[in-house]
Amino acid sequence: MRVVGGELKGRTIKTCEGPGYRPATMKVRESVFSMLQARGVDFPSVRVIDLFAGSGSLGIECLSRGAPEVWFVEKAPKAAALIRENLKNLGVSRGRVVAKDLFKVLEQPPQRPFDLLFIDPPYGKGLLAPALEMALNKGWAAKGGIIVAEVETSVRPPETGPLAELELLTDREYGQTRIIVWRI
């Protein structure tokens, strides 16, 4: 897989293989970052967190575009090690890999909230709403920030609860993938 934009454009990142791993495709990443740019995201001024990070491709794209700090939360030891390897191979030191269960991480509020949250939960487990509700309740998301969810097409933006109160910016399908973008 290759980085699609920024200073690392064209550089290779390794991805995990096996059940449950489905890194964001180049087309999806290009679309996501086009959406973010169109909504005025200034990457050199945003703190980013990549929840259920997997290979870390979305967070790495942010680093490539100048994000000063990106956290990658990934509990699978193999995937967390791969993110660390990718960051080392790319010569990037602004990434922090948190190799813990996401829900354990979200139990405590952060020192500072994040401006951009990516969430790509495992398909079919119903983790989008509980993870985002916990992140919002514990102050992980900055006021005015943006949340980008990558989920299966059968998942719809919630119509009730805290997520329904967010400003829905876009909801698009790409094959078996749905991208939902909210402003906080």
LUMDO-247567 format. One record per atom (N, C-alpha, C): residue number from 0; atom name; chain; residue in three letters; x, y, z. Coordinates in steps of 0.001 Angstrom, whole numbers. Example, Ala and Ser with C-alpha at 12.3 -4.5 7.8 and 13.67 -1.06 7.14 Angstrom:
<nodes>
[0,N,A,ala,[13190,-5690,7800]];
[0,CA,A,ala,[12300,-4500,7800]];
[0,C,A,ala,[13200,-3300,7800]];
[1,N,A,ser,[12850,-2250,7080]];
[1,CA,A,ser,[13670,-1060,7140]];
[1,C,A,ser,[12900,30,7870]];
</nodes>
This chain:
<nodes>
[0,N,A,met,[853,-1163,0]];
[0,CA,A,met,[0,0,0]];
[0,C,A,met,[903,1232,0]];
[1,N,A,arg,[451,2282,-684]];
[1,CA,A,arg,[1237,3506,-786]];
[1,C,A,arg,[495,4686,-149]];
[2,N,A,val,[1268,5635,366]];
[2,CA,A,val,[724,6884,882]];
[2,C,A,val,[234,7684,-319]];
[3,N,A,val,[-975,8263,-234]];
[3,CA,A,val,[-1568,8918,-1397]];
[3,C,A,val,[-1330,10424,-1470]];
[4,N,A,gly,[-868,11066,-393]];
[4,CA,A,gly,[-655,12511,-457]];
[4,C,A,gly,[369,13001,534]];
[5,N,A,gly,[769,14264,359]];
[5,CA,A,gly,[1697,14899,1290]];
[5,C,A,gly,[3143,14566,1005]];
[6,N,A,glu,[3988,14874,1991]];
[6,CA,A,glu,[5436,14717,1819]];
[6,C,A,glu,[5881,13261,1666]];
[7,N,A,leu,[5067,12322,2117]];
[7,CA,A,leu,[5407,10896,2009]];
[7,C,A,leu,[4718,10219,824]];
[8,N,A,lys,[4062,11014,-19]];
[8,CA,A,lys,[3303,10469,-1153]];
[8,C,A,lys,[4165,9494,-1956]];
[9,N,A,gly,[3554,8317,-2213]];
[9,CA,A,gly,[4234,7287,-2991]];
[9,C,A,gly,[5046,6312,-2160]];
[10,N,A,arg,[5336,6657,-898]];
[10,CA,A,arg,[6089,5747,-32]];
[10,C,A,arg,[5204,4571,361]];
[11,N,A,thr,[5819,3430,579]];
[11,CA,A,thr,[5103,2191,880]];
[11,C,A,thr,[4896,2033,2382]];
[12,N,A,ile,[3690,1559,2737]];
[12,CA,A,ile,[3432,1148,4115]];
[12,C,A,ile,[2968,-300,4091]];
[13,N,A,lys,[3456,-1058,5046]];
[13,CA,A,lys,[3066,-2455,5160]];
[13,C,A,lys,[1713,-2542,5858]];
[14,N,A,thr,[945,-3563,5498]];
[14,CA,A,thr,[-356,-3778,6129]];
[14,C,A,thr,[-416,-5187,6705]];
[15,N,A,cys,[-1303,-5349,7676]];
[15,CA,A,cys,[-1527,-6666,8269]];
[15,C,A,cys,[-2377,-7498,7331]];
[16,N,A,glu,[-2133,-8786,7339]];
[16,CA,A,glu,[-2949,-9705,6561]];
[16,C,A,glu,[-3623,-10682,7504]];
[17,N,A,gly,[-4796,-11138,7088]];
[17,CA,A,gly,[-5509,-12121,7885]];
[17,C,A,gly,[-6922,-11665,8169]];
[18,N,A,pro,[-7697,-12522,8836]];
[18,CA,A,pro,[-9095,-12210,9136]];
[18,C,A,pro,[-9214,-10931,9963]];
[19,N,A,gly,[-10146,-10088,9593]];
[19,CA,A,gly,[-10397,-8870,10352]];
[19,C,A,gly,[-9607,-7660,9890]];
[20,N,A,tyr,[-8614,-7843,9037]];
[20,CA,A,tyr,[-7819,-6718,8568]];
[20,C,A,tyr,[-8287,-6322,7182]];
[21,N,A,arg,[-8603,-5042,7019]];
[21,CA,A,arg,[-9015,-4508,5727]];
[21,C,A,arg,[-8603,-3053,5679]];
[22,N,A,pro,[-7339,-2803,5320]];
[22,CA,A,pro,[-6864,-1422,5270]];
[22,C,A,pro,[-7680,-593,4278]];
[23,N,A,ala,[-7810,684,4576]];
[23,CA,A,ala,[-8546,1584,3682]];
[23,C,A,ala,[-7869,1591,2309]];
[24,N,A,thr,[-8658,1383,1268]];
[24,CA,A,thr,[-8107,1347,-80]];
[24,C,A,thr,[-7636,2740,-496]];
[25,N,A,met,[-6830,2772,-1541]];
[25,CA,A,met,[-6326,4041,-2037]];
[25,C,A,met,[-7488,4968,-2418]];
[26,N,A,lys,[-8495,4417,-3087]];
[26,CA,A,lys,[-9642,5226,-3517]];
[26,C,A,lys,[-10356,5830,-2309]];
[27,N,A,val,[-10577,5030,-1278]];
[27,CA,A,val,[-11256,5515,-88]];
[27,C,A,val,[-10410,6574,610]];
[28,N,A,arg,[-9111,6334,765]];
[28,CA,A,arg,[-8241,7327,1413]];
[28,C,A,arg,[-8202,8634,623]];
[29,N,A,glu,[-8098,8544,-699]];
[29,CA,A,glu,[-8114,9767,-1520]];
[29,C,A,glu,[-9418,10529,-1315]];
[30,N,A,ser,[-10534,9821,-1290]];
[30,CA,A,ser,[-11836,10461,-1090]];
[30,C,A,ser,[-11949,11098,289]];
[31,N,A,val,[-11536,10380,1313]];
[31,CA,A,val,[-11602,10898,2683]];
[31,C,A,val,[-10793,12187,2794]];
[32,N,A,phe,[-9580,12185,2274]];
[32,CA,A,phe,[-8733,13363,2430]];
[32,C,A,phe,[-9190,14517,1543]];
[33,N,A,ser,[-9836,14217,448]];
[33,CA,A,ser,[-10448,15259,-374]];
[33,C,A,ser,[-11608,15899,390]];
[34,N,A,met,[-12429,15071,1057]];
[34,CA,A,met,[-13541,15584,1865]];
[34,C,A,met,[-13026,16484,2989]];
[35,N,A,leu,[-11966,16034,3653]];
[35,CA,A,leu,[-11421,16803,4772]];
[35,C,A,leu,[-10850,18130,4295]];
[36,N,A,gln,[-10127,18097,3193]];
[36,CA,A,gln,[-9561,19326,2645]];
[36,C,A,gln,[-10681,20295,2253]];
[37,N,A,ala,[-11741,19779,1644]];
[37,CA,A,ala,[-12869,20624,1230]];
[37,C,A,ala,[-13571,21263,2435]];
[38,N,A,arg,[-13440,20639,3606]];
[38,CA,A,arg,[-14063,21169,4816]];
[38,C,A,arg,[-13087,22001,5638]];
[39,N,A,gly,[-11959,22348,5043]];
[39,CA,A,gly,[-11027,23278,5669]];
[39,C,A,gly,[-10086,22705,6699]];
[40,N,A,val,[-9914,21392,6734]];
[40,CA,A,val,[-8980,20814,7705]];
[40,C,A,val,[-7562,21252,7342]];
[41,N,A,asp,[-6901,21882,8296]];
[41,CA,A,asp,[-5518,22346,8134]];
[41,C,A,asp,[-4629,21373,8911]];
[42,N,A,phe,[-4104,20377,8211]];
[42,CA,A,phe,[-3396,19281,8881]];
[42,C,A,phe,[-2244,19728,9777]];
[43,N,A,pro,[-1452,20746,9420]];
[43,CA,A,pro,[-381,21163,10319]];
[43,C,A,pro,[-856,21735,11656]];
[44,N,A,ser,[-2158,21939,11809]];
[44,CA,A,ser,[-2644,22503,13071]];
[44,C,A,ser,[-3606,21578,13818]];
[45,N,A,val,[-3718,20307,13415]];
[45,CA,A,val,[-4662,19412,14096]];
[45,C,A,val,[-3966,18247,14786]];
[46,N,A,arg,[-4490,17914,15959]];
[46,CA,A,arg,[-4093,16691,16653]];
[46,C,A,arg,[-5039,15605,16181]];
[47,N,A,val,[-4492,14433,15877]];
[47,CA,A,val,[-5263,13352,15267]];
[47,C,A,val,[-5167,12096,16124]];
[48,N,A,ile,[-6282,11366,16209]];
[48,CA,A,ile,[-6270,10050,16836]];
[48,C,A,ile,[-6949,9065,15889]];
[49,N,A,asp,[-6301,7936,15689]];
[49,CA,A,asp,[-6772,6875,14797]];
[49,C,A,asp,[-7197,5711,15691]];
[50,N,A,leu,[-8524,5566,15878]];
[50,CA,A,leu,[-9080,4536,16762]];
[50,C,A,leu,[-9288,3246,15984]];
[51,N,A,phe,[-8961,2109,16571]];
[51,CA,A,phe,[-8939,821,15862]];
[51,C,A,phe,[-8011,986,14645]];
[52,N,A,ala,[-6785,1393,14878]];
[52,CA,A,ala,[-5882,1879,13819]];
[52,C,A,ala,[-5501,848,12769]];
[53,N,A,gly,[-5489,-439,13105]];
[53,CA,A,gly,[-5100,-1447,12106]];
[53,C,A,gly,[-3693,-1204,11596]];
[54,N,A,ser,[-3547,-930,10295]];
[54,CA,A,ser,[-2226,-659,9711]];
[54,C,A,ser,[-1782,775,9976]];
[55,N,A,gly,[-2720,1628,10404]];
[55,CA,A,gly,[-2384,3023,10665]];
[55,C,A,gly,[-2389,3897,9420]];
[56,N,A,ser,[-2939,3404,8316]];
[56,CA,A,ser,[-2848,4136,7049]];
[56,C,A,ser,[-3477,5524,7107]];
[57,N,A,leu,[-4606,5682,7807]];
[57,CA,A,leu,[-5253,6995,7862]];
[57,C,A,leu,[-4431,7984,8683]];
[58,N,A,gly,[-3919,7539,9809]];
[58,CA,A,gly,[-3062,8407,10615]];
[58,C,A,gly,[-1764,8754,9909]];
[59,N,A,ile,[-1200,7796,9197]];
[59,CA,A,ile,[34,8051,8439]];
[59,C,A,ile,[-224,9079,7345]];
[60,N,A,glu,[-1393,9012,6705]];
[60,CA,A,glu,[-1749,10026,5706]];
[60,C,A,glu,[-1765,11422,6343]];
[61,N,A,cys,[-2246,11524,7577]];
[61,CA,A,cys,[-2264,12818,8272]];
[61,C,A,cys,[-849,13298,8573]];
[62,N,A,leu,[4,12390,9019]];
[62,CA,A,leu,[1400,12747,9273]];
[62,C,A,leu,[2068,13229,7991]];
[63,N,A,ser,[1778,12562,6882]];
[63,CA,A,ser,[2345,12944,5598]];
[63,C,A,ser,[1918,14355,5202]];
[64,N,A,arg,[736,14760,5659]];
[64,CA,A,arg,[209,16090,5340]];
[64,C,A,arg,[576,17131,6392]];
[65,N,A,gly,[1435,16767,7343]];
[65,CA,A,gly,[1963,17732,8299]];
[65,C,A,gly,[1357,17756,9676]];
[66,N,A,ala,[484,16800,10002]];
[66,CA,A,ala,[-96,16786,11352]];
[66,C,A,ala,[1029,16710,12384]];
[67,N,A,pro,[982,17562,13411]];
[67,CA,A,pro,[2069,17578,14399]];
[67,C,A,pro,[2059,16393,15358]];
[68,N,A,glu,[896,15744,15504]];
[68,CA,A,glu,[790,14630,16454]];
[68,C,A,glu,[-346,13706,16033]];
[69,N,A,val,[-52,12411,15958]];
[69,CA,A,val,[-1070,11410,15655]];
[69,C,A,val,[-912,10258,16635]];
[70,N,A,trp,[-2012,9902,17280]];
[70,CA,A,trp,[-2045,8719,18131]];
[70,C,A,trp,[-2704,7599,17345]];
[71,N,A,phe,[-2145,6403,17467]];
[71,CA,A,phe,[-2686,5197,16845]];
[71,C,A,phe,[-3082,4254,17971]];
[72,N,A,val,[-4368,3986,18139]];
[72,CA,A,val,[-4833,3077,19185]];
[72,C,A,val,[-5177,1751,18527]];
[73,N,A,glu,[-4426,709,18896]];
[73,CA,A,glu,[-4596,-617,18289]];
[73,C,A,glu,[-4193,-1669,19314]];
[74,N,A,lys,[-5150,-2531,19678]];
[74,CA,A,lys,[-4851,-3520,20721]];
[74,C,A,lys,[-4115,-4758,20211]];
[75,N,A,ala,[-4252,-5106,18930]];
[75,CA,A,ala,[-3586,-6305,18405]];
[75,C,A,ala,[-2079,-6074,18371]];
[76,N,A,pro,[-1309,-6864,19111]];
[76,CA,A,pro,[140,-6648,19176]];
[76,C,A,pro,[823,-6660,17799]];
[77,N,A,lys,[383,-7553,16934]];
[77,CA,A,lys,[980,-7644,15591]];
[77,C,A,lys,[760,-6345,14806]];
[78,N,A,ala,[-468,-5824,14858]];
[78,CA,A,ala,[-788,-4592,14133]];
[78,C,A,ala,[-75,-3388,14755]];
[79,N,A,ala,[-49,-3306,16087]];
[79,CA,A,ala,[642,-2191,16754]];
[79,C,A,ala,[2135,-2194,16396]];
[80,N,A,ala,[2740,-3377,16368]];
[80,CA,A,ala,[4157,-3480,15993]];
[80,C,A,ala,[4365,-3044,14542]];
[81,N,A,leu,[3422,-3380,13677]];
[81,CA,A,leu,[3526,-2995,12275]];
[81,C,A,leu,[3431,-1476,12107]];
[82,N,A,ile,[2557,-823,12876]];
[82,CA,A,ile,[2465,641,12818]];
[82,C,A,ile,[3806,1241,13239]];
[83,N,A,arg,[4373,741,14339]];
[83,CA,A,arg,[5682,1242,14787]];
[83,C,A,arg,[6745,1058,13699]];
[84,N,A,glu,[6733,-106,13054]];
[84,CA,A,glu,[7688,-376,11971]];
[84,C,A,glu,[7479,596,10808]];
[85,N,A,asn,[6220,825,10431]];
[85,CA,A,asn,[5928,1767,9346]];
[85,C,A,asn,[6426,3170,9686]];
[86,N,A,leu,[6172,3628,10907]];
[86,CA,A,leu,[6620,4957,11308]];
[86,C,A,leu,[8140,5056,11261]];
[87,N,A,lys,[8811,4010,11739]];
[87,CA,A,lys,[10281,3990,11715]];
[87,C,A,lys,[10786,4014,10277]];
[88,N,A,asn,[10226,3160,9418]];
[88,CA,A,asn,[10668,3090,8018]];
[88,C,A,asn,[10421,4393,7268]];
[89,N,A,leu,[9375,5113,7654]];
[89,CA,A,leu,[9064,6393,7009]];
[89,C,A,leu,[9851,7550,7616]];
[90,N,A,gly,[10523,7289,8727]];
[90,CA,A,gly,[11305,8332,9388]];
[90,C,A,gly,[10441,9379,10071]];
[91,N,A,val,[9289,8937,10579]];
[91,CA,A,val,[8348,9848,11223]];
[91,C,A,val,[8365,9612,12725]];
[92,N,A,ser,[8543,10692,13494]];
[92,CA,A,ser,[8595,10552,14951]];
[92,C,A,ser,[7399,11203,15642]];
[93,N,A,arg,[6440,11714,14897]];
[93,CA,A,arg,[5299,12421,15484]];
[93,C,A,arg,[4113,11495,15749]];
[94,N,A,gly,[4317,10190,15630]];
[94,CA,A,gly,[3252,9230,15874]];
[94,C,A,gly,[3440,8529,17201]];
[95,N,A,arg,[2352,8311,17899]];
[95,CA,A,arg,[2396,7581,19172]];
[95,C,A,arg,[1481,6372,19059]];
[96,N,A,val,[2047,5186,19224]];
[96,CA,A,val,[1265,3958,19156]];
[96,C,A,val,[842,3577,20573]];
[97,N,A,val,[-463,3437,20769]];
[97,CA,A,val,[-1025,3031,22055]];
[97,C,A,val,[-1556,1616,21856]];
[98,N,A,ala,[-798,640,22330]];
[98,CA,A,ala,[-1123,-775,22113]];
[98,C,A,ala,[-1977,-1297,23270]];
[99,N,A,lys,[-3211,-830,23299]];
[99,CA,A,lys,[-4158,-1212,24352]];
[99,C,A,lys,[-5548,-1320,23754]];
[100,N,A,asp,[-6437,-1963,24495]];
[100,CA,A,asp,[-7839,-2014,24110]];
[100,C,A,asp,[-8398,-594,24105]];
[101,N,A,leu,[-9081,-240,23019]];
[101,CA,A,leu,[-9611,1106,22853]];
[101,C,A,leu,[-10481,1544,24020]];
[102,N,A,phe,[-11345,664,24494]];
[102,CA,A,phe,[-12265,1044,25564]];
[102,C,A,phe,[-11533,1310,26873]];
[103,N,A,lys,[-10413,643,27104]];
[103,CA,A,lys,[-9580,926,28287]];
[103,C,A,lys,[-8935,2306,28145]];
[104,N,A,val,[-8465,2619,26936]];
[104,CA,A,val,[-7845,3927,26678]];
[104,C,A,val,[-8861,5040,26897]];
[105,N,A,leu,[-10076,4854,26386]];
[105,CA,A,leu,[-11089,5903,26442]];
[105,C,A,leu,[-11695,6106,27829]];
[106,N,A,glu,[-11410,5214,28783]];
[106,CA,A,glu,[-11973,5358,30130]];
[106,C,A,glu,[-11543,6655,30797]];
[107,N,A,gln,[-10314,7083,30533]];
[107,CA,A,gln,[-9783,8305,31142]];
[107,C,A,gln,[-9776,9434,30123]];
[108,N,A,pro,[-10088,10655,30529]];
[108,CA,A,pro,[-10020,11763,29578]];
[108,C,A,pro,[-8569,12041,29180]];
[109,N,A,pro,[-8351,12564,27975]];
[109,CA,A,pro,[-6999,12886,27542]];
[109,C,A,pro,[-6532,14198,28183]];
[110,N,A,gln,[-5226,14458,28118]];
[110,CA,A,gln,[-4721,15743,28606]];
[110,C,A,gln,[-5267,16881,27746]];
[111,N,A,arg,[-5369,16633,26439]];
[111,CA,A,arg,[-5935,17597,25488]];
[111,C,A,arg,[-6793,16833,24495]];
[112,N,A,pro,[-7930,17400,24074]];
[112,CA,A,pro,[-8772,16706,23097]];
[112,C,A,pro,[-8139,16720,21705]];
[113,N,A,phe,[-8640,15858,20846]];
[113,CA,A,phe,[-8152,15733,19472]];
[113,C,A,phe,[-9101,16446,18520]];
[114,N,A,asp,[-8528,17030,17473]];
[114,CA,A,asp,[-9296,17792,16489]];
[114,C,A,asp,[-9887,16906,15394]];
[115,N,A,leu,[-9245,15776,15153]];
[115,CA,A,leu,[-9662,14872,14087]];
[115,C,A,leu,[-9598,13447,14619]];
[116,N,A,leu,[-10739,12756,14589]];
[116,CA,A,leu,[-10816,11375,15057]];
[116,C,A,leu,[-11192,10482,13886]];
[117,N,A,phe,[-10381,9452,13655]];
[117,CA,A,phe,[-10716,8408,12694]];
[117,C,A,phe,[-11153,7200,13492]];
[118,N,A,ile,[-12202,6548,13036]];
[118,CA,A,ile,[-12621,5312,13687]];
[118,C,A,ile,[-13000,4309,12617]];
[119,N,A,asp,[-12356,3161,12680]];
[119,CA,A,asp,[-12554,2087,11702]];
[119,C,A,asp,[-12706,781,12476]];
[120,N,A,pro,[-13868,613,13146]];
[120,CA,A,pro,[-14047,-578,13986]];
[120,C,A,pro,[-14166,-1849,13159]];
[121,N,A,pro,[-13877,-2993,13774]];
[121,CA,A,pro,[-14075,-4258,13061]];
[121,C,A,pro,[-15518,-4375,12592]];
[122,N,A,tyr,[-15695,-4850,11388]];
[122,CA,A,tyr,[-17041,-4999,10820]];
[122,C,A,tyr,[-17852,-6023,11610]];
[123,N,A,gly,[-19146,-5764,11703]];
[123,CA,A,gly,[-20076,-6725,12278]];
[123,C,A,gly,[-20072,-6832,13782]];
[124,N,A,lys,[-19392,-5937,14495]];
[124,CA,A,lys,[-19314,-6045,15953]];
[124,C,A,lys,[-20092,-4952,16676]];
[125,N,A,gly,[-20663,-3995,15936]];
[125,CA,A,gly,[-21471,-2947,16561]];
[125,C,A,gly,[-20691,-2030,17486]];
[126,N,A,leu,[-19438,-1745,17167]];
[126,CA,A,leu,[-18587,-961,18065]];
[126,C,A,leu,[-18558,539,17773]];
[127,N,A,leu,[-19090,965,16642]];
[127,CA,A,leu,[-19020,2388,16284]];
[127,C,A,leu,[-19668,3274,17344]];
[128,N,A,ala,[-20942,3078,17601]];
[128,CA,A,ala,[-21659,3941,18539]];
[128,C,A,ala,[-21073,3895,19944]];
[129,N,A,pro,[-20822,2709,20540]];
[129,CA,A,pro,[-20280,2726,21905]];
[129,C,A,pro,[-18911,3395,22003]];
[130,N,A,ala,[-18059,3178,21018]];
[130,CA,A,ala,[-16716,3780,21059]];
[130,C,A,ala,[-16796,5298,20915]];
[131,N,A,leu,[-17587,5774,19968]];
[131,CA,A,leu,[-17682,7226,19779]];
[131,C,A,leu,[-18392,7911,20936]];
[132,N,A,glu,[-19435,7285,21474]];
[132,CA,A,glu,[-20125,7873,22619]];
[132,C,A,glu,[-19174,7996,23806]];
[133,N,A,met,[-18353,6980,24028]];
[133,CA,A,met,[-17392,7028,25127]];
[133,C,A,met,[-16352,8119,24871]];
[134,N,A,ala,[-15850,8203,23646]];
[134,CA,A,ala,[-14863,9234,23295]];
[134,C,A,ala,[-15448,10633,23508]];
[135,N,A,leu,[-16691,10839,23104]];
[135,CA,A,leu,[-17329,12149,23276]];
[135,C,A,leu,[-17571,12455,24749]];
[136,N,A,asn,[-18075,11477,25489]];
[136,CA,A,asn,[-18371,11688,26909]];
[136,C,A,asn,[-17137,11954,27747]];
[137,N,A,lys,[-16007,11391,27353]];
[137,CA,A,lys,[-14768,11551,28126]];
[137,C,A,lys,[-13889,12689,27613]];
[138,N,A,gly,[-14362,13450,26615]];
[138,CA,A,gly,[-13627,14632,26168]];
[138,C,A,gly,[-12489,14388,25200]];
[139,N,A,trp,[-12522,13284,24467]];
[139,CA,A,trp,[-11457,12982,23510]];
[139,C,A,trp,[-11564,13818,22237]];
[140,N,A,ala,[-12740,14380,21974]];
[140,CA,A,ala,[-12972,15141,20746]];
[140,C,A,ala,[-13100,16625,21056]];
[141,N,A,ala,[-12341,17449,20337]];
[141,CA,A,ala,[-12374,18896,20527]];
[141,C,A,ala,[-13649,19485,19931]];
[142,N,A,lys,[-14175,20504,20562]];
[142,CA,A,lys,[-15334,21230,20036]];
[142,C,A,lys,[-14970,21782,18657]];
[143,N,A,gly,[-15834,21523,17679]];
[143,CA,A,gly,[-15569,21966,16308]];
[143,C,A,gly,[-14723,20986,15511]];
[144,N,A,gly,[-14298,19907,16156]];
[144,CA,A,gly,[-13478,18896,15492]];
[144,C,A,gly,[-14297,18039,14532]];
[145,N,A,ile,[-13605,17109,13897]];
[145,CA,A,ile,[-14244,16246,12898]];
[145,C,A,ile,[-13998,14783,13246]];
[146,N,A,ile,[-15051,13973,13033]];
[146,CA,A,ile,[-14974,12520,13193]];
[146,C,A,ile,[-15189,11896,11821]];
[147,N,A,val,[-14317,10959,11457]];
[147,CA,A,val,[-14468,10203,10213]];
[147,C,A,val,[-14594,8735,10582]];
[148,N,A,ala,[-15725,8132,10217]];
[148,CA,A,ala,[-15946,6709,10484]];
[148,C,A,ala,[-15901,5936,9179]];
[149,N,A,glu,[-15187,4821,9198]];
[149,CA,A,glu,[-15179,3881,8075]];
[149,C,A,glu,[-15825,2599,8578]];
[150,N,A,val,[-17008,2302,8044]];
[150,CA,A,val,[-17794,1159,8507]];
[150,C,A,val,[-18357,408,7310]];
[151,N,A,glu,[-19001,-723,7569]];
[151,CA,A,glu,[-19650,-1463,6489]];
[151,C,A,glu,[-20902,-719,6040]];
[152,N,A,thr,[-21310,-932,4796]];
[152,CA,A,thr,[-22431,-167,4220]];
[152,C,A,thr,[-23751,-379,4960]];
[153,N,A,ser,[-23901,-1484,5671]];
[153,CA,A,ser,[-25155,-1724,6397]];
[153,C,A,ser,[-25301,-823,7624]];
[154,N,A,val,[-24210,-211,8080]];
[154,CA,A,val,[-24264,678,9238]];
[154,C,A,val,[-24717,2061,8777]];
[155,N,A,arg,[-25743,2579,9431]];
[155,CA,A,arg,[-26278,3900,9106]];
[155,C,A,arg,[-25906,4877,10226]];
[156,N,A,pro,[-25819,6160,9911]];
[156,CA,A,pro,[-25577,7136,10985]];
[156,C,A,pro,[-26708,7052,12012]];
[157,N,A,pro,[-26381,7000,13296]];
[157,CA,A,pro,[-27414,6894,14331]];
[157,C,A,pro,[-28417,8045,14250]];
[158,N,A,glu,[-29688,7724,14498]];
[158,CA,A,glu,[-30748,8733,14454]];
[158,C,A,glu,[-31162,9178,15848]];
[159,N,A,thr,[-30633,8509,16879]];
[159,CA,A,thr,[-30902,8899,18257]];
[159,C,A,thr,[-29598,8836,19038]];
[160,N,A,gly,[-29595,9436,20220]];
[160,CA,A,gly,[-28419,9406,21072]];
[160,C,A,gly,[-27422,10507,20727]];
[161,N,A,pro,[-26272,10510,21400]];
[161,CA,A,pro,[-25283,11577,21236]];
[161,C,A,pro,[-24775,11747,19797]];
[162,N,A,leu,[-24644,10655,19054]];
[162,CA,A,leu,[-24128,10762,17682]];
[162,C,A,leu,[-25127,11440,16754]];
[163,N,A,ala,[-26413,11291,17040]];
[163,CA,A,ala,[-27439,11934,16214]];
[163,C,A,ala,[-27414,13453,16402]];
[164,N,A,glu,[-26831,13913,17511]];
[164,CA,A,glu,[-26757,15349,17786]];
[164,C,A,glu,[-25579,16011,17078]];
[165,N,A,leu,[-24650,15212,16544]];
[165,CA,A,leu,[-23519,15774,15805]];
[165,C,A,leu,[-23983,16269,14442]];
[166,N,A,glu,[-23240,17198,13876]];
[166,CA,A,glu,[-23551,17698,12538]];
[166,C,A,glu,[-23030,16700,11501]];
[167,N,A,leu,[-23947,16053,10796]];
[167,CA,A,leu,[-23565,15093,9760]];
[167,C,A,leu,[-23118,15873,8527]];
[168,N,A,leu,[-21849,15724,8156]];
[168,CA,A,leu,[-21309,16446,7001]];
[168,C,A,leu,[-21441,15650,5713]];
[169,N,A,thr,[-21216,14344,5804]];
[169,CA,A,thr,[-21359,13509,4605]];
[169,C,A,thr,[-21514,12049,4999]];
[170,N,A,asp,[-22129,11307,4098]];
[170,CA,A,asp,[-22361,9871,4266]];
[170,C,A,asp,[-22281,9283,2864]];
[171,N,A,arg,[-21181,8582,2569]];
[171,CA,A,arg,[-20969,8066,1214]];
[171,C,A,arg,[-20582,6592,1258]];
[172,N,A,glu,[-20947,5891,181]];
[172,CA,A,glu,[-20604,4472,51]];
[172,C,A,glu,[-19566,4278,-1040]];
[173,N,A,tyr,[-18628,3375,-761]];
[173,CA,A,tyr,[-17590,2957,-1712]];
[173,C,A,tyr,[-17537,1439,-1663]];
[174,N,A,gly,[-18260,788,-2553]];
[174,CA,A,gly,[-18312,-674,-2529]];
[174,C,A,gly,[-18936,-1144,-1234]];
[175,N,A,gln,[-18185,-1918,-436]];
[175,CA,A,gln,[-18682,-2449,833]];
[175,C,A,gln,[-18396,-1519,2009]];
[176,N,A,thr,[-17855,-342,1712]];
[176,CA,A,thr,[-17441,591,2757]];
[176,C,A,thr,[-18316,1833,2758]];
[177,N,A,arg,[-18688,2283,3967]];
[177,CA,A,arg,[-19407,3549,4130]];
[177,C,A,arg,[-18483,4486,4898]];
[178,N,A,ile,[-18393,5728,4414]];
[178,CA,A,ile,[-17641,6777,5104]];
[178,C,A,ile,[-18667,7788,5618]];
[179,N,A,ile,[-18621,8015,6942]];
[179,CA,A,ile,[-19502,8980,7583]];
[179,C,A,ile,[-18614,10049,8221]];
[180,N,A,val,[-18920,11303,7965]];
[180,CA,A,val,[-18133,12395,8521]];
[180,C,A,val,[-19067,13315,9295]];
[181,N,A,trp,[-18682,13582,10564]];
[181,CA,A,trp,[-19431,14484,11419]];
[181,C,A,trp,[-18543,15636,11901]];
[182,N,A,arg,[-19170,16767,12205]];
[182,CA,A,arg,[-18489,17854,12935]];
[182,C,A,arg,[-19044,17836,14348]];
[183,N,A,ile,[-18169,18040,15304]];
[183,CA,A,ile,[-18546,17990,16719]];
[183,C,A,ile,[-19074,19354,17160]];
</nodes>
